[in-house]
Amino acid sequence: MNNQNIVILRHLCAGKTITAAEAFVHFRVQRLSARIKDLRDAGHKINTIMHRDHANKYVARYALHSPVATRWM
């Protein structure tokens, strides 16, 4: 697993979510979707939440899957 994957996984494991813009600003990760695919291919369950940003454009926000949290949604 490369360093970018480890940094993103640690962030998600801390209970935080992340967007591509946040990944670039905080970790200098330019292709977050590729890192998320790597993590999913490694067996990690990651949810994608689509929402609109301040410019009314759709943005993907990624979160580590939590069976307890999704049970109550």
Backbone bond lengths (Angstrom), bond angles and torsions (degrees), N, CA, C in turn:
res aa  C-N    CA-C-N  psi(-1)  N-CA   C-N-CA  omega(-1)  CA-C   N-CA-C  phi
1 M - - - 1.451 - - 1.535 108.13 -
2 N 1.333 116.17 131.77 1.469 118.31 -178.12 1.527 111.67 -79.81
3 N 1.322 116.48 168.82 1.464 122.16 -175.20 1.521 113.10 -61.06
4 Q 1.326 117.29 -38.46 1.463 119.54 179.66 1.525 110.63 -63.91
5 N 1.323 116.75 -40.74 1.464 119.90 178.41 1.528 110.62 -62.31
6 I 1.321 116.24 -41.76 1.467 120.79 -179.13 1.526 110.56 -64.16
7 V 1.317 117.11 -43.34 1.470 121.18 -179.88 1.528 110.28 -62.92
8 I 1.313 117.01 -45.13 1.472 120.73 179.94 1.522 110.20 -65.41
9 L 1.332 117.86 -44.02 1.458 120.94 179.88 1.523 111.36 -62.20
10 R 1.308 118.05 -42.13 1.474 120.90 177.51 1.529 110.98 -60.99
11 H 1.323 115.57 -41.13 1.464 120.85 178.75 1.530 109.85 -61.21
12 L 1.329 116.70 -47.15 1.461 121.04 -179.28 1.530 111.58 -67.55
13 C 1.321 117.33 -38.63 1.464 121.67 179.43 1.530 111.87 -65.78
14 A 1.310 116.81 -22.24 1.465 121.17 177.47 1.521 111.17 -78.46
15 G 1.343 116.83 3.16 1.459 120.96 178.72 1.514 113.91 87.03
16 K 1.325 116.63 10.41 1.460 121.29 -178.73 1.525 110.11 -95.68
17 T 1.316 116.08 160.83 1.455 122.45 173.46 1.514 108.23 -109.12
18 I 1.350 116.15 170.49 1.464 118.31 -178.58 1.526 110.59 -154.84
19 T 1.335 115.35 145.06 1.458 122.77 172.13 1.519 108.07 -112.24
20 A 1.322 116.35 170.41 1.462 120.47 178.88 1.534 110.98 -61.55
21 A 1.327 116.81 -40.30 1.470 120.11 179.97 1.532 110.73 -64.54
22 E 1.328 116.47 -42.30 1.468 120.15 178.63 1.527 111.15 -65.75
23 A 1.331 116.62 -39.86 1.471 120.64 179.06 1.522 110.60 -61.74
24 F 1.322 116.85 -38.77 1.457 119.70 179.73 1.533 110.93 -69.46
25 V 1.323 116.83 -47.16 1.463 121.14 -177.65 1.526 111.68 -63.55
26 H 1.326 117.13 -45.81 1.463 120.62 -173.66 1.528 113.94 -85.53
27 F 1.347 116.66 -35.09 1.464 119.89 -172.01 1.524 114.75 -124.77
28 R 1.333 117.23 -1.24 1.469 122.83 -177.15 1.531 112.43 59.88
29 V 1.326 116.15 31.01 1.468 121.89 175.37 1.521 107.21 -89.05
30 Q 1.338 116.69 118.66 1.462 120.43 -175.27 1.521 113.26 -90.53
31 R 1.309 118.83 -26.52 1.464 121.29 -177.91 1.525 109.89 -123.29
32 L 1.325 115.26 73.07 1.461 120.13 -177.01 1.524 111.33 -59.72
33 S 1.313 118.26 -39.51 1.474 119.54 -178.84 1.526 111.59 -59.92
34 A 1.316 117.53 -34.78 1.468 120.75 177.27 1.529 110.70 -69.24
35 R 1.335 117.07 -38.85 1.466 120.34 177.86 1.532 110.59 -67.01
36 I 1.342 116.44 -38.34 1.466 120.68 177.69 1.526 109.78 -64.12
37 K 1.335 117.04 -40.90 1.469 120.31 177.62 1.527 110.60 -62.29
38 D 1.332 117.08 -42.38 1.466 120.59 176.96 1.525 110.83 -58.17
39 L 1.328 116.39 -45.21 1.461 120.81 -179.05 1.525 111.33 -66.02
40 R 1.326 116.25 -40.56 1.472 119.33 176.56 1.524 110.97 -64.43
41 D 1.312 117.03 -41.86 1.467 121.08 178.00 1.530 111.48 -62.31
42 A 1.339 116.38 -27.32 1.464 121.38 178.28 1.530 111.73 -82.94
43 G 1.338 116.61 -1.30 1.460 120.40 175.21 1.514 116.31 104.94
44 H 1.325 117.97 0.92 1.464 120.48 179.55 1.521 109.66 -80.89
45 K 1.317 116.12 137.12 1.468 121.60 179.69 1.532 108.39 -93.64
46 I 1.323 114.80 111.19 1.457 121.12 -176.45 1.521 108.65 -123.40
47 N 1.327 115.97 127.92 1.465 122.05 178.74 1.521 110.21 -89.37
48 T 1.329 115.33 147.92 1.458 122.11 173.19 1.515 107.93 -111.75
49 I 1.316 116.03 124.00 1.455 121.97 177.97 1.524 107.14 -113.83
50 M 1.316 116.29 119.09 1.466 120.17 179.14 1.525 109.15 -92.17
51 H 1.324 116.38 132.00 1.458 120.97 177.06 1.524 109.31 -145.27
52 R 1.310 115.81 167.52 1.465 120.68 178.68 1.525 109.69 -95.21
53 D 1.335 114.98 138.27 1.463 119.62 178.75 1.527 110.39 -88.63
54 H 1.319 116.64 -171.05 1.466 121.90 -178.45 1.527 112.97 -63.09
55 A 1.345 117.62 -22.99 1.467 121.95 178.47 1.532 111.36 -95.78
56 N 1.333 116.07 11.83 1.464 123.32 178.18 1.529 112.94 66.18
57 K 1.333 116.68 26.20 1.461 121.78 176.34 1.525 108.55 -102.68
58 Y 1.337 115.42 147.35 1.461 119.37 178.46 1.530 111.00 -72.55
59 V 1.319 115.70 136.33 1.455 123.15 -179.77 1.525 107.69 -133.05
60 A 1.330 116.43 138.85 1.465 121.00 176.43 1.522 109.45 -88.01
61 R 1.321 115.44 130.54 1.468 122.09 173.80 1.516 106.38 -116.46
62 Y 1.314 116.47 130.47 1.463 121.48 -175.79 1.523 110.29 -106.68
63 A 1.340 114.98 142.02 1.466 121.81 178.28 1.522 108.47 -143.78
64 L 1.309 115.48 147.51 1.454 120.38 175.46 1.523 107.82 -69.66
65 H 1.320 116.67 135.00 1.457 121.98 -178.81 1.516 110.40 -64.37
66 S 1.317 115.48 131.99 1.455 121.01 177.43 1.524 108.51 -127.74
67 P 1.332 118.12 108.00 1.464 120.15 -179.21 1.520 112.75 -56.93
68 V 1.318 118.42 -34.18 1.464 121.65 -179.54 1.523 109.89 -67.95
69 A 1.323 117.09 -44.43 1.467 120.55 -177.71 1.522 111.23 -67.68
70 T 1.326 117.75 -43.17 1.462 119.66 -176.34 1.512 112.01 -73.32
71 R 1.328 118.27 -20.76 1.453 121.00 179.84 1.516 110.19 -63.33
72 W 1.327 117.90 -31.60 1.466 121.91 -175.17 1.515 113.13 -96.38
73 M 1.299 118.87 2.98 1.468 121.57 -179.68 1.508 110.74 -81.65
